[in-house]
Structure formats: structure tokens, C-alpha cells
Amino acid sequence: MAYKALYRTYRPNTFEEVAGQKHIVQTLKNAVEQKKTAHAYLFCGPRGTGKTSIAKIFAKAMNCTGEGTIRPCMKCENCLAITEGTHPDIVEIDAASNNGVEEVRNLIEKVKYAPIKGKYKVYIIDEVHMMSAGAFNALLKTIEEPPEHIIFILATTEPQKVLPTIISRCQRYDFMKVPNVDIIKKCKSGLKKEGIRCEDEVLEMIAQLSDGGMRDAWSILDQCIAYAQNDIQAHHINEIYGLLTIQEKLSLLDMVVHQNAGQCMKMAETFSEKGIDMKRLTMDLIEILKESIIYDYTEDESLLHILSVDDAKQIKKYLSTTQRHFMIDTLMETNEKYKSATDIRSYFEICLLKMMKEPQSSSTQVVRKMVTQPSQEKNVSRETKVEEPFELIEPEMNEESIPVEQDIKQESSITNELHEIKQNETTKSNIIQPLKDDFILQLLAGANKTEKQTDMACFQSIHDYAMDLEWIKEANLLSHGKIFASGKNYTVFTVESQAEANEINEMENKNELSAFTAILFHKRKKIFAITHKESLRITGIFKTKMAEGTLPPPLNFTLSEISDEKPVEPTEEELVMDLFGKENILITED
């Protein structure tokens, strides 16, 4: 027996077997049960979403003579004949090759004859938008007032090309792209029946490649089976379609983050030699960055379809939200330029180089330095990073900055260089230590549930300030934290890393958060930050001491006056004078 393609083998024969399109399936089932079928239908939507298949199922349901209440029953003579394609009353017409006036007139001539075996004679006209204007006009009157035993089902991928006078005489059903979940479920079912092993990652990639088309998904799977036989693995589909794994794409982003231009160019050359589709890769990078931002805002694992939770957290660690938005804009701009490009690889390489540049921000960009031995500080690579014990805390990291290694570079302007040296000296001399256990226990002893609930309600509005240029730095800094405990005049946050906790505590010490938190919580509040891991440990200590009756007394302190004005950044002249002394500076005019 000749081989039968998967999309034909697993074409749905009942409403229950249809992938997706629940709104259409339920409506048609109700119409059959209530005997309220129309005389003309227009099925429109993307290719491979089930238009023709549902049209045949609907024709079966209307002509089904089974004894049960389920239509179609798939047991009666009409159901079986329609499934096999031998029923004389179900007529399929391809409008792409039968689009002339003469063909339509022949069809109209046959319409007046009664059905031979079934209750209804059903005409399924596929790709109806290909019919000429004359053919449409010839069909118009028949569609408007057909005999009672005739039902027309018109299918098209381009409804805008169908005459409005035709559309107005039909019940229109818009088919949607089949969700990836349904595509994966159907493919798994088919593979199980075929006795073929397949990695879950392969099915996810097939669902993405099919772009919502169930027929396309079966065709891709068919090709994978032909290539890999009975055990399909991720590298097989990558080899067939010139795709990259998630880890390879993340490695490319990692090189961009660390400004490794040489490796980026070598990788782009390798991709080109392997025949990797640069356009698809560009869109894949956009999807990865977009998904990581969505996870930042929601922390909802169910919204991750490409990345794992660990991947999303890793991207967040090395790239701020602002930088990811900048990279997405750069990639989208490049993707638009591909339309007129003669050398797509060059455009892609330029795009990678552009993404290495940090986006301009209204807030000060602070570059995080790796904690290294003093004698090696200027020449430490990412691979030779020195891991420090808990007591040695990483220097502060601004939420808007990117954690990369960066030596002190010579700038064209001496003031810029002095500004950078000043920042480095300040970082080295003002490393914030983690909060002591006894201090945190005193904070927890004075906290209460009512204050925490009030603060959490106020904290919901923090994203309203994320795009406010006046408060963008403070809002982005606190937005990744969670409220752990609240007292009358203080709030304790938990964050993922000690570096984030240090930055929050340092800004609070400098009174740089007071004005913002007064607006956010509608009252003056002092802010403290610890890591999530630390909060779990300290909670255990708190419970033990509370049971023993050895908790320290609640911490009492008064709040100083909060200035309504944000701290003013020193000017370049002030930085130079502060470094060398005003008496050693001679200012001359050109």
C-alpha cells in the first residue's frame, strides 16, 4: 500500500478531533442539533487551520442518518461515503482552476437536481477568492436564493478579495491559528500511534515553525520522520531547517553582552556557512528578549514558551529591562531593512555590533566591576572571575546597567576620565555590608501584618512610575523586590541578589529613596533590603527565638525630614575641583 502523508492520515473526521477552532465547532454543532443551518457559509482564515476539514465534517453532520444523537456518527452509509470521498452529493470544487463563468454556469445547472443519497447536496468551493468577477456575479443569484436542498460552503485565505455582495449573503466564520498547545497535543497523539519517539523540544519547534497551521505541522513532522526514522531529536530538525538551539542563541546574546565582537563575527560567519536563516534568527532573538521581559514583569512560568525559568533569570541578571528594549528595537529595525538588503549577513553583523552599545538613559549609568584580587584587577577575564566568600560583597549595580567587565578606558575628554575615576574610588571606599541578623530580627519584631498589607496595596502602583523620568531610577530599583515585612515607619524588601540589596540600602543611607517612597506609600518610610535566600534563613531564626522567648526588642527610631527634591548630581567642574582642590585649578577663557 502506498504511503499516506500524515496530514491526510490524521485529518479530523469528527468535530471532537478538530484542533482548535472551538468557537466555530460549537456553533456548527448547535446549528445541526437545532436544525437551524444556513444556505451559505464563508470559512476564512490562514492556511492549514481546518477550513476544508470542518466543511466536510459539517456536511457529514447534516447528512448523517445514525440513530444516536451524536452527529456525525461515523457509522452510517453517508458518513462513511463522505469520509472516503465517494459520496455523490458532496461536491468539492477548486476555484483556483475552475474560476471562469462557464464552470460556474455548469455548477448552477446541476444545483436544481435533488440529492441522490443524502438530505442535502453540499458544494464546498475552496480558494473562492480566485474566482473572476464574472464568475462571482453568475453565482450571486444562486447563493442568495438556492433550492432548499443546497448548501454552499466557501473557503478562502483572503476574504478581502471576495465580493462584498457574496460575503453579505453568507454566514462568515473566521478561523484562527491553531494554538501551539493543540498542535503539540495532536502531534504527540499521531507519533504514539505511529510508534515513533520524539523529544518534546522537537514538537515545540515544530509548533513554532508551523505558525498556527496544523497541516504545516504534520508536513514538517513527516519530513523529520523521513530524515530521523523512529527517533527524532532536536538536532535533526535543526539540521533540516537550518535552526539553532536555544543555548546557541543565548550564547550569541552572551557575546553581545560582554562586547566580544571577534567571537560574534566568527559565530555569524559559522551561521552563514551552515545556511542558517538570518531573518528567522533575528526574529528568534526578538522573541527571546520579549519573553524575558514579560517574565520580569509577571514572574509567571506559564508565559514562558521558549525560555526556561533559569534562562529568563540569567538574562535578567546580565541585561537590564532598558537594555533589552534597546536590543529589541535594534533587531526590529534590522529586520525591516532585510527587505531591501542584498547581503543579509552584513546587516545582521552590524546589528550585533549596534547592540553592544549601551542605550542612553536619563539616569547615571554605573558599570558593575567584578570583585577581583587587587593585583589582577585590570586584566581579569570572565572565565577567571574570582569567587569571594559571603563577607566580601560585590560593588553596587544600578538596575539600568549591564554587568560586564570593563577596564578604565582613556576618554577623549579629560573630565569624563576624571568622572569615571571618581566613581571607581567612591565604589571601592563605600562598600555596603549586609544587614546584621540582630538588626533584622529587631525589624521583624516591630513589624505587623496590617502595615504589610497596606504597603503591598500601595506597592501595586510602582509600575506607574517606571516610565516617569523623575522617578525611573528608584521605581526600577524597587520594582524587582518584594515586601517582606513592614513596621510603622519602615519596610523590609527581599531581592534576588546581594548586589541589589546593597544598592537599595546605600541609596536609603544617602536619603535618595525618601522622596519616592513617601509618594509610593503615602507616608514617610525607611527602606531596608535583604536577599530572598537570607529572608528564608532569618525567618527560621525568628521562629526559634520567638518560641524560646529570646527575641530582641523591636527597633525604635525616628525619621528625619524628607526633602521633596531629588539629590542633585555634581557637575563635571565640581568633580574636578573635589578631586584636585579648588586652589590647584586655574580656569582660563578661550
C-alpha positions as CSV (number, residue, x, y, z in Angstrom):
1,M,0.0,0.0,0.0
2,A,1.3,3.5,-0.9
3,Y,2.5,5.7,1.9
4,K,-0.1,8.3,3.0
5,A,1.0,11.7,4.3
6,L,0.4,12.4,8.0
7,Y,-1.8,15.4,7.3
8,R,-4.1,13.1,5.3
9,T,-3.9,10.2,7.7
10,Y,-4.8,12.3,10.7
11,R,-7.3,14.7,9.1
12,P,-10.1,15.1,11.6
13,N,-13.3,13.2,10.8
14,T,-15.5,14.5,13.7
15,F,-15.9,17.8,15.5
16,E,-14.1,16.4,18.5
17,E,-11.0,15.6,16.5
18,V,-10.6,19.2,15.3
19,A,-7.5,21.1,16.7
20,G,-8.6,24.5,18.0
21,Q,-11.5,26.5,16.4
22,K,-13.7,25.7,19.4
23,H,-15.9,28.7,18.8
24,I,-16.7,27.5,15.2
25,V,-17.1,23.9,16.1
26,Q,-19.6,24.6,18.9
27,T,-21.6,27.0,16.7
28,L,-21.9,24.4,13.9
29,K,-22.7,21.6,16.3
30,N,-25.5,23.7,17.8
31,A,-26.9,24.6,14.3
32,V,-27.1,20.8,13.4
33,E,-28.7,19.8,16.7
34,Q,-31.3,22.6,16.4
35,K,-31.8,22.1,12.7
36,K,-31.0,25.8,12.0
37,T,-28.5,25.5,9.2
38,A,-28.0,28.4,6.8
39,H,-27.9,28.0,3.0
40,A,-24.4,29.6,2.6
41,Y,-21.2,29.7,4.7
42,L,-17.9,31.6,4.3
43,F,-14.9,30.0,6.0
44,C,-11.9,32.3,6.1
45,G,-8.6,32.1,7.8
46,P,-4.9,31.2,7.5
47,R,-3.9,28.1,5.5
48,G,-3.9,24.7,7.3
49,T,-6.3,25.7,10.1
50,G,-9.1,23.3,9.2
51,K,-11.5,25.1,6.9
52,T,-12.0,22.3,4.3
53,S,-11.9,19.6,7.0
54,I,-14.6,21.3,9.1
55,A,-16.6,21.8,5.9
56,K,-16.6,18.1,5.3
57,I,-17.4,17.3,8.9
58,F,-20.3,19.7,8.7
59,A,-21.5,18.1,5.5
60,K,-21.4,14.7,7.3
61,A,-23.3,16.0,10.3
62,M,-26.1,17.4,8.1
63,N,-26.4,14.2,6.1
64,C,-25.9,11.7,9.0
65,T,-28.6,9.1,9.3
66,G,-27.3,7.4,12.5
67,E,-29.6,6.5,15.3
68,G,-27.8,8.3,18.1
69,T,-27.7,12.0,19.0
70,I,-24.1,12.4,18.0
71,R,-23.5,13.9,14.6
72,P,-21.7,12.7,12.6
73,C,-21.9,9.1,13.8
74,M,-19.2,7.8,11.5
75,K,-21.1,4.5,11.2
76,C,-23.9,5.3,8.7
77,E,-23.6,4.9,5.0
78,N,-23.5,8.7,4.3
79,C,-20.8,9.3,6.9
80,L,-18.6,6.6,5.6
81,A,-19.0,7.6,1.9
82,I,-18.2,11.2,2.7
83,T,-15.1,10.2,4.6
84,E,-13.9,8.1,1.7
85,G,-14.7,10.9,-0.8
86,T,-17.2,8.8,-2.8
87,H,-20.5,10.5,-1.8
88,P,-22.3,11.9,-4.9
89,D,-24.0,14.7,-3.0
90,I,-20.8,16.3,-1.6
91,V,-19.1,18.3,-4.4
92,E,-15.6,19.8,-3.9
93,I,-14.5,22.5,-6.3
94,D,-11.1,24.1,-6.5
95,A,-11.8,27.7,-7.5
96,A,-8.2,28.2,-8.5
97,S,-8.6,26.0,-11.6
98,N,-12.4,26.4,-12.0
99,N,-12.8,30.1,-11.8
100,G,-14.4,31.0,-15.1
101,V,-18.0,31.9,-15.9
102,E,-18.6,28.7,-17.9
103,E,-17.6,26.5,-14.9
104,V,-20.0,28.4,-12.6
105,R,-22.8,28.1,-15.1
106,N,-22.3,24.3,-15.3
107,L,-22.4,24.3,-11.5
108,I,-25.7,26.3,-11.4
109,E,-27.2,23.9,-14.0
110,K,-26.6,21.0,-11.6
111,V,-27.9,22.8,-8.5
112,K,-31.6,22.3,-9.4
113,Y,-31.3,18.5,-9.2
114,A,-32.2,16.8,-5.9
115,P,-29.7,14.9,-3.8
116,I,-29.1,11.3,-4.7
117,K,-28.3,9.7,-1.3
118,G,-28.3,12.4,1.4
119,K,-30.7,15.1,2.7
120,Y,-28.5,17.9,1.4
121,K,-26.3,18.5,-1.6
122,V,-23.2,20.4,-0.3
123,Y,-20.9,22.4,-2.6
124,I,-17.5,23.1,-1.0
125,I,-15.7,25.8,-3.1
126,D,-12.1,26.1,-1.9
127,E,-9.9,29.2,-2.6
128,V,-13.1,31.0,-3.6
129,H,-11.2,34.4,-3.8
130,M,-9.6,33.1,-7.1
131,M,-12.9,33.3,-9.0
132,S,-13.3,36.0,-11.5
133,A,-15.7,38.9,-11.1
134,G,-17.9,37.5,-13.8
135,A,-18.0,34.1,-12.1
136,F,-18.9,35.7,-8.8
137,N,-21.8,37.6,-10.5
138,A,-23.0,34.4,-12.1
139,L,-23.1,32.7,-8.7
140,L,-24.6,35.6,-6.9
141,K,-28.3,34.9,-7.5
142,T,-27.9,31.2,-6.8
143,I,-26.2,31.8,-3.5
144,E,-28.9,34.3,-2.5
145,E,-31.8,32.0,-3.2
146,P,-30.7,28.4,-3.6
147,P,-33.1,25.4,-3.5
148,E,-33.8,24.1,0.0
149,H,-31.6,21.0,-0.5
150,I,-28.5,23.0,-1.4
151,I,-25.8,24.3,0.9
152,F,-22.8,26.3,-0.2
153,I,-19.5,26.4,1.9
154,L,-17.0,28.8,0.5
155,A,-13.4,28.6,1.9
156,T,-10.7,31.3,1.4
157,T,-7.4,32.5,2.9
158,E,-8.1,36.0,1.5
159,P,-11.7,37.2,2.3
160,Q,-10.8,40.8,1.3
161,K,-10.8,39.6,-2.4
162,V,-14.3,38.1,-2.2
163,L,-17.1,40.4,-3.5
164,P,-18.9,42.1,-0.6
165,T,-22.2,41.1,-2.2
166,I,-21.2,37.4,-1.8
167,I,-20.0,37.9,1.8
168,S,-23.2,39.6,2.8
169,R,-25.2,36.5,1.7
170,C,-23.1,34.1,3.8
171,Q,-22.6,33.3,7.4
172,R,-19.0,34.2,8.0
173,Y,-16.7,32.2,10.2
174,D,-13.1,33.4,10.9
175,F,-10.7,30.6,11.6
176,M,-7.8,31.4,14.0
177,K,-4.3,30.0,14.0
178,V,-4.2,26.7,15.9
179,P,-2.6,27.2,19.4
180,N,0.8,25.6,19.9
181,V,-0.5,23.6,22.8
182,D,-3.1,21.9,20.5
183,I,-0.6,21.3,17.7
184,I,1.8,19.6,20.1
185,K,-1.0,17.5,21.6
186,K,-2.1,16.3,18.1
187,C,1.4,15.5,17.0
188,K,2.1,13.6,20.2
189,S,-1.1,11.5,19.6
190,G,-0.1,10.8,16.0
191,L,3.5,9.8,16.9
192,K,2.2,7.5,19.6
193,K,0.0,5.7,17.0
194,E,3.0,5.5,14.6
195,G,5.3,4.2,17.3
196,I,7.9,6.9,16.9
197,R,10.0,8.5,19.7
198,C,10.3,12.3,19.6
199,E,11.8,14.8,22.0
200,D,9.5,17.4,23.5
201,E,11.8,20.2,22.2
202,V,11.2,19.0,18.7
203,L,7.4,19.3,19.0
204,E,7.8,22.8,20.4
205,M,10.0,23.8,17.5
206,I,7.5,22.2,15.0
207,A,4.7,24.2,16.6
208,Q,6.7,27.4,16.2
209,L,7.7,26.6,12.6
210,S,4.1,25.8,11.6
211,D,2.9,29.2,12.6
212,G,-0.5,28.0,13.7
213,G,-1.1,25.7,10.7
214,M,-2.0,22.1,11.7
215,R,-1.4,20.9,8.2
216,D,2.1,22.5,8.1
217,A,2.9,20.9,11.4
218,W,2.1,17.4,10.0
219,S,4.2,18.1,6.9
220,I,7.2,19.2,9.0
221,L,6.8,16.1,11.2
222,D,6.6,13.9,8.1
223,Q,9.9,15.4,6.9
224,C,11.6,14.8,10.3
225,I,10.4,11.2,10.3
226,A,11.9,10.7,6.8
227,Y,15.2,12.1,8.0
228,A,15.5,10.7,11.5
229,Q,13.4,7.5,11.2
230,N,12.0,6.3,14.5
231,D,13.9,8.6,17.0
232,I,13.6,12.3,16.3
233,Q,15.9,14.6,18.3
234,A,16.3,18.3,18.4
235,H,19.5,18.4,16.3
236,H,17.6,16.6,13.5
237,I,15.1,19.4,13.0
238,N,17.9,22.0,13.4
239,E,19.8,20.3,10.6
240,I,16.8,20.0,8.3
241,Y,15.6,23.6,8.7
242,G,18.9,25.4,9.5
243,L,17.9,26.3,13.0
244,L,19.8,27.0,16.2
245,T,19.2,25.7,19.7
246,I,18.1,28.0,22.5
247,Q,21.5,27.6,24.1
248,E,23.3,28.7,20.9
249,K,21.1,31.8,20.7
250,L,21.7,32.6,24.3
251,S,25.5,32.1,23.7
252,L,25.3,34.7,21.0
253,L,23.5,37.2,23.3
254,D,26.1,36.5,25.9
255,M,28.9,37.5,23.5
256,V,27.0,40.7,22.7
257,V,26.6,41.5,26.4
258,H,30.3,41.1,27.0
259,Q,31.1,43.1,23.9
260,N,33.1,40.2,22.4
261,A,33.0,41.5,18.8
262,G,35.5,39.0,17.5
263,Q,33.6,35.9,18.6
264,C,30.3,37.4,17.4
265,M,31.7,37.9,13.9
266,K,33.1,34.3,13.9
267,M,29.8,32.9,15.0
268,A,27.9,34.9,12.4
269,E,30.3,33.5,9.7
270,T,29.7,30.0,11.0
271,F,25.9,30.5,10.8
272,S,26.2,31.7,7.3
273,E,28.3,28.7,6.2
274,K,25.7,26.3,7.8
275,G,22.9,28.0,5.9
276,I,21.2,29.4,9.0
277,D,18.3,31.7,8.1
278,M,19.4,35.1,9.5
279,K,15.9,36.6,9.2
280,R,14.5,33.8,11.3
281,L,17.4,34.1,13.8
282,T,16.7,37.8,14.1
283,M,13.0,37.1,14.9
284,D,14.0,34.4,17.4
285,L,16.3,36.8,19.3
286,I,13.4,39.3,19.5
287,E,11.1,36.6,20.9
288,I,13.7,35.5,23.5
289,L,14.2,39.1,24.7
290,K,10.5,39.8,24.7
291,E,9.7,36.7,26.7
292,S,12.4,37.5,29.3
293,I,10.9,41.0,29.8
294,I,7.4,39.5,30.2
295,Y,8.7,37.2,32.8
296,D,10.4,40.1,34.6
297,Y,7.0,41.9,34.9
298,T,4.9,38.8,35.7
299,E,7.2,36.0,37.1
300,D,4.6,33.7,35.6
301,E,6.2,30.5,34.4
302,S,3.2,29.6,32.2
303,L,4.0,32.5,29.9
304,L,7.5,31.1,29.1
305,H,7.2,29.1,25.8
306,I,10.8,29.4,24.6
307,L,12.9,30.0,27.7
308,S,13.2,28.1,30.9
309,V,12.9,29.9,34.2
310,D,16.6,29.6,34.7
311,D,17.3,31.1,31.3
312,A,14.9,34.0,32.0
313,K,16.6,34.7,35.3
314,Q,20.1,34.5,33.7
315,I,19.1,37.1,31.1
316,K,17.7,39.4,33.8
317,K,21.0,39.1,35.7
318,Y,23.1,40.4,32.8
319,L,20.7,42.7,31.0
320,S,18.5,45.4,32.4
321,T,15.0,45.9,31.0
322,T,16.1,49.2,29.3
323,Q,18.9,47.4,27.5
324,R,16.6,44.6,26.3
325,H,14.1,47.1,25.0
326,F,17.0,48.8,23.1
327,M,18.2,45.4,21.7
328,I,14.6,44.6,20.5
329,D,14.3,48.0,18.8
330,T,17.7,47.4,17.1
331,L,16.7,43.9,15.9
332,M,13.3,45.1,14.7
333,E,14.9,47.9,12.8
334,T,17.4,45.5,11.1
335,N,14.6,43.0,10.3
336,E,12.8,45.8,8.5
337,K,15.9,46.6,6.5
338,Y,16.3,43.0,5.3
339,K,13.5,43.6,2.8
340,S,15.9,45.7,0.6
341,A,19.2,44.1,1.6
342,T,21.4,42.4,-0.9
343,D,23.7,41.0,1.8
344,I,21.6,40.0,4.8
345,R,24.7,38.6,6.7
346,S,26.3,42.1,6.8
347,Y,23.1,43.7,8.1
348,F,23.0,41.0,10.8
349,E,26.6,41.6,11.8
350,I,26.1,45.3,12.0
351,C,23.0,44.7,14.2
352,L,25.1,42.7,16.7
353,L,27.7,45.5,16.8
354,K,25.0,48.1,17.4
355,M,23.5,46.0,20.3
356,M,26.9,46.1,22.1
357,K,26.5,49.8,22.6
358,E,24.7,50.7,25.8
359,P,21.4,52.7,25.4
360,Q,21.4,56.3,26.5
361,S,19.5,56.8,29.7
362,S,18.5,59.9,31.7
363,S,19.8,58.2,34.9
364,T,23.6,57.7,35.5
365,Q,25.0,54.5,34.0
366,V,27.0,52.7,36.6
367,V,29.1,49.7,35.3
368,R,29.5,46.8,37.7
369,K,33.1,45.7,38.2
370,M,33.9,42.1,39.0
371,V,35.4,41.6,42.5
372,T,39.0,40.5,41.9
373,Q,42.4,40.4,43.6
374,P,44.0,43.9,43.6
375,S,47.0,42.8,41.6
376,Q,44.8,41.3,38.8
377,E,42.0,43.9,38.7
378,K,42.9,45.4,35.3
379,N,43.2,42.1,33.4
380,V,40.6,39.6,34.6
381,S,38.5,37.8,32.0
382,R,35.0,36.5,32.5
383,E,36.3,32.9,32.7
384,T,38.9,33.8,35.5
385,K,36.4,35.6,37.8
386,V,37.4,35.2,41.4
387,E,34.6,33.9,43.7
388,E,34.6,35.7,47.0
389,P,33.3,34.5,50.4
390,F,30.0,35.8,51.8
391,E,31.7,38.7,53.7
392,L,33.1,40.2,50.5
393,I,30.2,41.9,48.8
394,E,30.1,42.8,45.2
395,P,30.1,46.5,44.4
396,E,26.8,48.2,43.7
397,M,25.0,47.6,40.5
398,N,22.4,50.0,39.0
399,E,19.3,48.3,37.6
400,E,19.8,50.2,34.4
401,S,23.4,49.0,33.9
402,I,24.8,45.8,32.4
403,P,27.1,43.5,34.5
404,V,30.2,43.4,32.3
405,E,33.9,43.6,32.9
406,Q,35.3,47.0,31.9
407,D,38.8,48.4,32.4
408,I,39.3,52.1,32.9
409,K,39.4,53.4,29.4
410,Q,41.0,56.6,28.1
411,E,38.3,59.0,27.0
412,S,38.7,61.8,24.6
413,S,37.7,64.3,27.3
414,I,39.7,64.5,30.5
415,T,36.7,65.4,32.5
416,N,35.0,62.2,31.5
417,E,38.0,60.2,32.6
418,L,38.2,62.0,36.0
419,H,34.5,61.4,36.5
420,E,35.0,57.7,35.9
421,I,38.0,57.6,38.3
422,K,35.9,59.4,40.9
423,Q,33.1,56.9,40.6
424,N,35.6,54.0,41.0
425,E,37.2,55.5,44.1
426,T,33.8,56.0,45.6
427,T,32.7,52.4,44.9
428,K,35.9,51.0,46.5
429,S,35.6,53.1,49.6
430,N,31.9,52.7,50.3
431,I,31.1,49.0,50.0
432,I,27.8,48.4,51.9
433,Q,27.8,45.4,54.2
434,P,24.7,43.0,54.6
435,L,22.4,43.9,57.5
436,K,23.2,42.1,60.7
437,D,21.0,39.3,62.0
438,D,20.2,41.1,65.3
439,F,19.2,44.2,63.4
440,I,16.9,42.3,61.0
441,L,15.3,40.4,64.0
442,Q,14.6,43.8,65.7
443,L,12.9,45.0,62.5
444,L,10.8,41.8,62.3
445,A,9.9,42.1,66.0
446,G,8.4,45.5,65.3
447,A,6.6,44.5,62.1
448,N,2.9,43.7,61.8
449,K,0.5,42.2,59.2
450,T,-1.7,45.3,58.9
451,E,1.2,47.6,57.9
452,K,2.5,45.0,55.4
453,Q,-1.0,44.6,53.7
454,T,-1.2,48.4,53.4
455,D,2.3,48.7,52.0
456,M,1.6,45.9,49.5
457,A,-1.5,47.6,48.3
458,C,0.4,50.8,47.7
459,F,3.3,48.9,46.1
460,Q,1.0,47.7,43.3
461,S,1.3,51.2,41.7
462,I,5.1,51.1,41.4
463,H,5.0,50.3,37.6
464,D,3.1,53.6,37.1
465,Y,6.4,55.4,37.9
466,A,8.6,53.1,35.8
467,M,8.4,55.4,32.7
468,D,8.4,58.6,34.8
469,L,11.7,60.3,34.1
470,E,11.7,61.8,37.5
471,W,11.4,58.5,39.4
472,I,12.6,55.9,36.8
473,K,15.7,55.0,38.7
474,E,14.0,54.5,42.1
475,A,11.0,52.7,40.6
476,N,13.1,50.2,38.5
477,L,15.3,49.6,41.5
478,L,12.5,48.6,43.9
479,S,10.2,47.0,41.3
480,H,12.1,43.7,41.3
481,G,11.8,43.4,45.1
482,K,9.0,42.0,47.3
483,I,7.8,43.3,50.6
484,F,8.9,41.0,53.3
485,A,7.8,42.9,56.5
486,S,6.5,46.3,57.4
487,G,6.6,48.4,60.6
488,K,5.0,51.7,61.4
489,N,7.8,53.7,59.7
490,Y,9.8,51.2,57.8
491,T,9.5,48.4,55.2
492,V,11.9,45.5,54.6
493,F,12.3,44.3,50.9
494,T,13.7,41.0,49.6
495,V,15.6,40.9,46.3
496,E,17.4,38.2,44.3
497,S,21.0,39.3,44.8
498,Q,23.1,40.9,47.5
499,A,24.3,43.5,45.0
500,E,20.6,44.7,44.6
501,A,20.2,44.7,48.4
502,N,23.4,46.7,48.8
503,E,22.3,49.3,46.3
504,I,18.9,49.8,47.9
505,N,20.5,50.1,51.4
506,E,23.1,52.5,50.1
507,M,20.6,54.8,48.4
508,E,18.5,54.8,51.6
509,N,21.5,55.7,53.6
510,K,22.1,58.7,51.3
511,N,18.5,59.6,51.7
512,E,17.9,59.1,47.9
513,L,14.8,57.0,48.2
514,S,12.9,59.0,50.8
515,A,11.1,61.3,48.5
516,F,10.0,58.5,46.2
517,T,8.9,56.1,49.0
518,A,6.9,58.9,50.6
519,I,4.9,59.3,47.4
520,L,4.6,55.5,46.9
521,F,3.5,54.6,50.4
522,H,1.7,57.9,51.1
523,K,3.7,58.3,54.3
524,R,7.4,58.6,55.3
525,K,9.0,55.1,55.3
526,K,12.6,53.9,55.8
527,I,13.6,51.1,53.4
528,F,15.8,48.1,54.1
529,A,16.7,45.3,51.8
530,I,17.9,41.7,52.2
531,T,18.2,38.8,49.8
532,H,15.4,36.2,49.4
533,K,17.8,33.5,50.5
534,E,18.6,35.5,53.6
535,S,14.9,36.0,54.4
536,L,14.4,32.3,54.5
537,R,17.3,31.8,56.9
538,I,16.3,34.7,59.2
539,T,12.7,33.5,59.3
540,G,13.8,30.2,60.8
541,I,15.9,32.0,63.4
542,F,13.0,34.3,64.2
543,K,10.6,31.4,64.8
544,T,13.1,29.6,67.0
545,K,13.8,32.7,69.2
546,M,10.1,33.5,69.4
547,A,9.4,30.0,70.7
548,E,12.2,30.4,73.2
549,G,11.1,33.9,74.2
550,T,14.5,35.3,73.3
551,L,13.6,37.8,70.6
552,P,15.3,41.2,70.8
553,P,13.1,44.2,71.5
554,P,11.5,46.0,68.5
555,L,13.6,48.7,66.9
556,N,12.5,52.2,67.5
557,F,13.8,55.1,65.5
558,T,12.6,58.5,64.3
559,L,12.6,59.6,60.7
560,S,14.4,62.7,59.7
561,E,12.8,65.3,57.5
562,I,12.4,64.1,53.9
563,S,13.3,66.6,51.2
564,D,10.9,67.0,48.4
565,E,13.7,67.5,46.0
566,K,15.8,64.7,44.5
567,P,19.6,64.8,45.1
568,V,21.4,66.9,42.6
569,E,24.2,65.1,40.7
570,P,27.6,67.0,40.9
571,T,28.7,68.8,37.8
572,E,31.9,67.9,36.0
573,E,33.6,71.1,37.3
574,E,32.6,70.2,40.8
575,L,34.0,66.6,40.4
576,V,37.4,68.0,39.1
577,M,37.6,70.5,42.0
578,D,36.7,67.9,44.5
579,L,39.5,65.6,43.2
580,F,42.3,68.2,42.9
581,G,41.3,71.0,45.2
582,K,39.9,74.4,44.1
583,E,43.2,76.1,44.9
584,N,45.0,73.9,42.3
585,I,42.7,74.7,39.4
586,L,43.3,77.6,37.1
587,I,40.3,78.4,34.9
588,T,41.1,80.4,31.7
589,E,38.7,81.6,29.0
590,D,39.3,81.0,25.2
